[in-house]
Structure formats: C-alpha cells, structure tokens
Amino acid sequence: MKTISIKQLHAETGRWVRAAKKETFIVTDRGEHVATLKPHVPAAKPLAVFSLKSRGFRPKVAVDSTIYISEDRNGR
C-alpha cells in the first residue's frame, strides 16, 4: 500500500481519488495514519423479501371483505 500525506491529497484530490480505483492508499497527517482510500466495491443487489409468487393467489370475490372480518370477530 502506498502512503500519501494529507497535504498531497489536498493538492491533488482528483488524481488520488481516481488512482484509488485501482489500489489502496493510506493518508497520513504528520506521519499518523488518518484515513484509507481504497477501491469501491459495490454491494450485492438485495433480494426481494417477498415475491408476488410467494404470496399466493387470491381470487377476486364479488363479496365485501368486511362480512368475512365481522364473522371472524363474532366467532371469537
């Protein structure tokens, strides 16, 4: 890993950021390690928690659903 000073980073930020696409740099401030510039690794695309197929098929019913809810509540 290459080490650069914070002064170098400040003077040529664009150059160092573009160079960090390929390799990792340690940024120092008066000899002390303060930061790391490293290539960005995109995160994996998250999987859908629920897919439409896993929810199951619900047929369309011409009856108001409140009837079923009321019956269920009365049965308790």
C-alpha positions in Angstrom: 0.0 0.0 0.0 1.2 3.4 -0.9 1.2 6.2 1.7 0.4 9.8 0.8 0.3 12.9 3.1 -2.9 14.8 3.7 -1.1 17.8 2.0 -0.7 15.7 -1.2 -4.3 14.6 -1.0 -5.5 18.2 -0.6 -3.3 19.5 -3.5 -4.4 16.8 -6.0 -7.6 15.2 -4.7 -8.9 14.2 -8.1 -5.7 12.4 -9.1 -5.6 10.4 -5.9 -9.3 9.5 -5.9 -9.0 8.3 -9.5 -5.9 6.3 -8.6 -7.8 4.7 -5.7 -9.9 2.9 -8.3 -7.0 0.5 -8.8 -5.1 0.5 -5.5 -5.3 1.4 -1.8 -3.7 4.4 -0.3 -3.1 5.3 3.3 -3.5 9.0 4.1 -1.2 10.4 6.8 -1.2 13.6 8.8 2.2 14.4 10.3 3.1 10.7 10.0 0.0 9.4 11.7 -2.4 7.2 9.7 -5.8 9.0 9.5 -7.6 7.6 6.5 -7.6 5.0 3.8 -8.5 5.5 0.1 -9.5 2.2 -1.5 -11.4 1.0 -4.5 -15.2 1.0 -4.1 -16.8 -2.4 -4.2 -20.5 -2.2 -5.0 -22.7 -4.1 -2.6 -24.7 -7.1 -4.0 -28.2 -6.3 -5.0 -30.5 -7.2 -2.2 -33.0 -10.0 -2.9 -36.7 -9.2 -2.6 -38.1 -10.4 0.7 -41.5 -11.2 -0.7 -42.1 -12.1 -4.3 -45.5 -12.0 -5.9 -45.4 -15.7 -6.4 -44.7 -16.5 -2.8 -47.7 -14.5 -1.6 -50.1 -17.0 -3.2 -53.0 -16.4 -5.4 -56.0 -14.6 -4.0 -59.1 -14.9 -6.2 -61.3 -11.8 -6.7 -64.5 -12.2 -4.8 -67.6 -10.1 -5.5 -68.4 -10.1 -1.8 -67.3 -7.3 0.6 -64.5 -8.5 2.8 -65.9 -6.8 5.8 -68.5 -9.6 6.0 -65.7 -12.2 6.5 -64.0 -10.0 9.0 -67.2 -9.5 11.1 -67.9 -13.2 11.0 -64.4 -14.0 12.2 -64.6 -11.5 15.1 -68.1 -12.8 16.1 -66.7 -16.3 16.2 -64.1 -15.5 18.9 
